[in-house]
Amino acid sequence: MPALSAEEARRMSREERSKKIEELRAELMKLRTDMKTKGKVENPSALRELKKSIARLLTVQREEELKGG
């Protein structure tokens, strides 16, 4: 999964961002579980990309809250 850019996150609606955050968190949990049970994951950089994408979405969400929108 390619990393989500801040531009893409800003183009999403609030509901789309919330749904995407839930999806990414579920995927992150699955990868972490695989890492604990199997001892390794297929693509270790996927963990980093997922965490960064979640952080970008949360940042954009917070920016909008502060803006009042």
DSSP file (Angstrom, degrees, kcal/mol; ACC not computed):
  #  RESIDUE AA STRUCTURE BP1 BP2  ACC     N-H-->O    O-->H-N    N-H-->O    O-->H-N    TCO  KAPPA ALPHA  PHI   PSI    X-CA   Y-CA   Z-CA
    1    1 A M              0   0    0      0, 0.0     3,-0.1     0, 0.0     2,-0.1   0.000 360.0 360.0 360.0 124.0    0.0    0.0    0.0
    2    2 A P        -     0   0    0      0, 0.0     2,-0.0     0, 0.0    44,-0.0  -0.376 360.0 -94.8 -69.5 150.8    1.5    3.3   -1.0
    3    3 A A        -     0   0    0      1,-0.1     2,-0.5    -2,-0.1    47,-0.1  -0.342  38.0-117.5 -65.4 145.0    1.8    6.0    1.7
    4    4 A L        -     0   0    0     45,-0.3     2,-0.1    -3,-0.1    52,-0.1  -0.716  27.8-138.6 -85.9 128.0   -1.1    8.5    1.9
    5    5 A S     >  -     0   0    0     -2,-0.5     4,-2.0     1,-0.1     5,-0.1  -0.462  18.3-118.7 -85.2 160.8   -0.1   12.1    1.2
    6    6 A A  H  > S+     0   0    0      1,-0.2     4,-2.3     2,-0.2     5,-0.2   0.852 115.2  58.3 -64.6 -34.4   -1.3   15.0    3.1
    7    7 A E  H  > S+     0   0    0      2,-0.2     4,-1.5     1,-0.2    -1,-0.2   0.935 106.8  46.8 -60.1 -46.9   -2.8   16.4   -0.1
    8    8 A E  H  > S+     0   0    0      1,-0.2     4,-0.8     2,-0.2    -1,-0.2   0.902 111.1  52.2 -62.2 -40.8   -4.9   13.3   -0.5
    9    9 A A  H >< S+     0   0    0     -4,-2.0     3,-0.6     1,-0.2    -1,-0.2   0.877 107.5  52.0 -64.6 -37.8   -6.0   13.4    3.1
   10   10 A R  H 3< S+     0   0    0     -4,-2.3    -1,-0.2     1,-0.2    -2,-0.2   0.808 105.2  55.9 -69.3 -28.7   -7.1   17.0    2.8
   11   11 A R  H 3< S+     0   0    0     -4,-1.5    -1,-0.2    -5,-0.2    -2,-0.2   0.691  93.0  90.6 -76.3 -17.6   -9.2   16.1   -0.3
   12   12 A M  S << S-     0   0    0     -4,-0.8     2,-0.1    -3,-0.6    -3,-0.0  -0.403  81.2-116.1 -77.0 154.0  -11.1   13.5    1.7
   13   13 A S     >  -     0   0    0     -2,-0.1     4,-2.4     1,-0.1     5,-0.2  -0.387  32.7-103.2 -78.9 168.3  -14.3   14.3    3.6
   14   14 A R  H  > S+     0   0    0      1,-0.2     4,-2.2     2,-0.2     5,-0.2   0.896 123.2  48.8 -59.7 -41.7  -14.4   14.0    7.4
   15   15 A E  H  > S+     0   0    0      2,-0.2     4,-2.4     1,-0.2    -1,-0.2   0.898 109.9  51.3 -67.3 -40.5  -16.3   10.6    7.2
   16   16 A E  H  > S+     0   0    0      1,-0.2     4,-2.6     2,-0.2    -2,-0.2   0.915 110.4  49.4 -62.7 -42.2  -13.9    9.2    4.6
   17   17 A R  H  X S+     0   0    0     -4,-2.4     4,-2.6     2,-0.2    -2,-0.2   0.928 110.8  49.4 -62.6 -44.9  -10.9   10.1    6.8
   18   18 A S  H  X S+     0   0    0     -4,-2.2     4,-2.0     1,-0.2    -2,-0.2   0.916 113.1  46.8 -60.7 -43.0  -12.5    8.5    9.8
   19   19 A K  H  X S+     0   0    0     -4,-2.4     4,-2.2     1,-0.2    -1,-0.2   0.904 112.2  50.1 -65.8 -41.4  -13.2    5.4    7.9
   20   20 A K  H  X S+     0   0    0     -4,-2.6     4,-2.8     2,-0.2     5,-0.2   0.888 108.3  53.1 -65.3 -39.5   -9.7    5.3    6.4
   21   21 A I  H  X S+     0   0    0     -4,-2.6     4,-2.5     2,-0.2    -1,-0.2   0.925 109.7  48.7 -61.0 -44.4   -8.1    5.7    9.9
   22   22 A E  H  X S+     0   0    0     -4,-2.0     4,-2.1     2,-0.2    -2,-0.2   0.918 112.5  48.2 -60.7 -44.1  -10.2    2.7   11.1
   23   23 A E  H  X S+     0   0    0     -4,-2.2     4,-2.2     1,-0.2    -2,-0.2   0.926 113.2  46.7 -62.8 -45.7   -9.1    0.6    8.2
   24   24 A L  H  X S+     0   0    0     -4,-2.8     4,-2.5     1,-0.2    -1,-0.2   0.882 111.3  51.4 -66.8 -38.3   -5.4    1.5    8.5
   25   25 A R  H  X S+     0   0    0     -4,-2.5     4,-2.4    -5,-0.2    -1,-0.2   0.892 110.1  49.8 -65.2 -38.8   -5.5    0.9   12.3
   26   26 A A  H  X S+     0   0    0     -4,-2.1     4,-2.1     2,-0.2    -2,-0.2   0.910 112.1  47.7 -65.0 -41.6   -7.0   -2.6   11.7
   27   27 A E  H  X S+     0   0    0     -4,-2.2     4,-2.4     2,-0.2    -2,-0.2   0.897 111.3  50.9 -65.5 -39.9   -4.4   -3.4    9.1
   28   28 A L  H  X S+     0   0    0     -4,-2.5     4,-2.6     1,-0.2    -2,-0.2   0.909 109.5  50.5 -63.4 -42.2   -1.6   -2.2   11.5
   29   29 A M  H  X S+     0   0    0     -4,-2.4     4,-2.3     1,-0.2    -1,-0.2   0.899 109.9  50.9 -63.0 -40.1   -3.0   -4.4   14.2
   30   30 A K  H  X S+     0   0    0     -4,-2.1     4,-2.5     2,-0.2    -2,-0.2   0.924 111.3  47.3 -63.7 -44.5   -3.0   -7.4   11.9
   31   31 A L  H  X S+     0   0    0     -4,-2.4     4,-2.3     2,-0.2    -2,-0.2   0.903 112.0  49.9 -64.5 -40.4    0.6   -6.7   10.8
   32   32 A R  H  X S+     0   0    0     -4,-2.6     4,-2.1     2,-0.2    -1,-0.2   0.896 111.0  50.0 -64.3 -39.1    1.7   -6.4   14.5
   33   33 A T  H  X S+     0   0    0     -4,-2.3     4,-2.7     2,-0.2     5,-0.3   0.921 110.3  49.9 -64.2 -44.3   -0.1   -9.6   15.3
   34   34 A D  H  X>S+     0   0    0     -4,-2.5     4,-3.0     1,-0.2     5,-0.6   0.896 109.6  52.1 -60.0 -39.8    1.6  -11.4   12.5
   35   35 A M  H  X5S+     0   0    0     -4,-2.3     4,-1.1     1,-0.2    -1,-0.2   0.898 112.5  44.6 -65.3 -39.8    4.9  -10.0   13.6
   36   36 A K  H  <5S+     0   0    0     -4,-2.1    -2,-0.2     2,-0.2    -1,-0.2   0.903 121.7  37.1 -70.8 -41.0    4.4  -11.3   17.2
   37   37 A T  H  <5S+     0   0    0     -4,-2.7    -2,-0.2    -5,-0.1    -3,-0.2   0.913 130.0  28.6 -80.6 -42.7    3.1  -14.8   16.1
   38   38 A K  H  <5S-     0   0    0     -4,-3.0    -3,-0.2    -5,-0.3    -2,-0.2   0.676  97.9-128.2 -92.8 -19.1    5.3  -15.5   13.1
   39   39 A G  S  <<S+     0   0    0     -4,-1.1     2,-0.3    -5,-0.6    -4,-0.2   0.332  81.9  42.4  88.2  -9.0    8.3  -13.4   14.2
   40   40 A K        -     0   0    0     -6,-0.5     2,-0.3     3,-0.0    -2,-0.2  -0.985  68.2-136.9-159.2 163.4    8.4  -11.5   10.9
   41   41 A V        -     0   0    0     -2,-0.3   -10,-0.0     1,-0.1    -9,-0.0  -0.869  26.6-118.3-123.2 160.9    6.3   -9.8    8.3
   42   42 A E  S    S+     0   0    0     -2,-0.3    -1,-0.1     1,-0.3     0, 0.0   0.912 107.3  21.7 -63.3 -44.1    6.5   -9.9    4.6
   43   43 A N    >   -     0   0    0      1,-0.1     3,-1.6    -3,-0.0     4,-0.5  -0.849  64.8-174.6-130.5  95.1    7.2   -6.2    4.2
   44   44 A P  T >> S+     0   0    0      0, 0.0     3,-1.0     0, 0.0     4,-0.7   0.799  84.2  62.3 -61.9 -29.7    8.6   -4.5    7.3
   45   45 A S  H 3> S+     0   0    0      1,-0.2     4,-2.3     2,-0.2     5,-0.2   0.688  87.3  74.7 -70.8 -15.6    8.4   -1.1    5.8
   46   46 A A  H <> S+     0   0    0     -3,-1.6     4,-2.6     1,-0.2    -1,-0.2   0.857  90.3  57.1 -63.6 -34.3    4.7   -1.4    5.6
   47   47 A L  H <> S+     0   0    0     -3,-1.0     4,-2.3    -4,-0.5    -1,-0.2   0.941 108.8  45.0 -60.5 -47.5    4.5   -0.9    9.4
   48   48 A R  H  X S+     0   0    0     -4,-0.7     4,-2.3     1,-0.2    -2,-0.2   0.915 113.1  50.3 -63.6 -44.5    6.2    2.4    9.1
   49   49 A E  H  X S+     0   0    0     -4,-2.3     4,-2.4     1,-0.2   -45,-0.3   0.906 110.6  49.9 -62.0 -42.0    4.1    3.5    6.1
   50   50 A L  H  X S+     0   0    0     -4,-2.6     4,-2.4     2,-0.2    -1,-0.2   0.928 111.0  48.2 -62.4 -45.9    0.9    2.6    7.9
   51   51 A K  H  X S+     0   0    0     -4,-2.3     4,-2.2     1,-0.2    -1,-0.2   0.893 112.9  48.5 -63.8 -39.2    1.8    4.6   11.0
   52   52 A K  H  X S+     0   0    0     -4,-2.3     4,-2.4     2,-0.2    -1,-0.2   0.894 110.7  50.4 -68.0 -39.4    2.8    7.6    8.9
   53   53 A S  H  X S+     0   0    0     -4,-2.4     4,-2.3     2,-0.2    -2,-0.2   0.912 111.0  49.0 -64.6 -41.7   -0.4    7.5    7.0
   54   54 A I  H  X S+     0   0    0     -4,-2.4     4,-2.5     1,-0.2    -2,-0.2   0.925 111.4  50.3 -61.9 -44.3   -2.5    7.3   10.2
   55   55 A A  H  X S+     0   0    0     -4,-2.2     4,-2.3     1,-0.2    -2,-0.2   0.896 109.5  50.7 -62.4 -40.9   -0.5   10.2   11.6
   56   56 A R  H  X S+     0   0    0     -4,-2.4     4,-2.5     2,-0.2     5,-0.2   0.926 111.1  48.3 -62.4 -44.5   -1.1   12.3    8.5
   57   57 A L  H  X S+     0   0    0     -4,-2.3     4,-2.3     1,-0.2    -2,-0.2   0.920 112.8  47.6 -62.6 -43.5   -4.8   11.6    8.6
   58   58 A L  H  X S+     0   0    0     -4,-2.5     4,-2.3     2,-0.2    -1,-0.2   0.870 110.9  52.4 -66.1 -35.9   -5.0   12.5   12.3
   59   59 A T  H  X S+     0   0    0     -4,-2.3     4,-2.4     2,-0.2    -2,-0.2   0.932 111.1  45.6 -65.1 -46.3   -3.0   15.7   11.6
   60   60 A V  H  X S+     0   0    0     -4,-2.5     4,-2.1     1,-0.2    -2,-0.2   0.899 112.2  52.5 -63.5 -40.2   -5.3   16.9    8.9
   61   61 A Q  H  X S+     0   0    0     -4,-2.3     4,-1.7    -5,-0.2    -1,-0.2   0.910 111.2  46.6 -61.5 -43.0   -8.3   16.0   11.0
   62   62 A R  H  X S+     0   0    0     -4,-2.3     4,-2.3     2,-0.2    -2,-0.2   0.878 107.9  56.7 -68.0 -38.3   -6.9   18.1   13.9
   63   63 A E  H  X S+     0   0    0     -4,-2.4     4,-1.9     1,-0.2    -1,-0.2   0.916 108.1  48.0 -58.0 -43.8   -6.1   21.0   11.6
   64   64 A E  H  X>S+     0   0    0     -4,-2.1     5,-2.4     1,-0.2     4,-1.2   0.880 109.0  53.3 -66.5 -37.6   -9.7   21.1   10.5
   65   65 A E  H  <5S+     0   0    0     -4,-1.7     3,-0.3     4,-0.2    -1,-0.2   0.920 111.2  46.0 -61.9 -42.9  -10.9   21.0   14.1
   66   66 A L  H  <5S+     0   0    0     -4,-2.3    -1,-0.2     1,-0.2    -2,-0.2   0.829 109.5  54.9 -69.7 -31.9   -8.7   24.0   15.0
   67   67 A K  H  <5S-     0   0    0     -4,-1.9    -1,-0.2    -5,-0.2    -2,-0.2   0.735 114.9-117.8 -71.3 -22.5   -9.9   25.8   11.9
   68   68 A G  T  <5       0   0    0     -4,-1.2    -3,-0.2    -3,-0.3    -2,-0.1   0.654 360.0 360.0  93.7  17.7  -13.4   25.4   13.0
   69   69 A G      <       0   0    0     -5,-2.4    -4,-0.2    -6,-0.2    -5,-0.1   0.396 360.0 360.0-115.1 360.0  -14.5   23.3   10.0
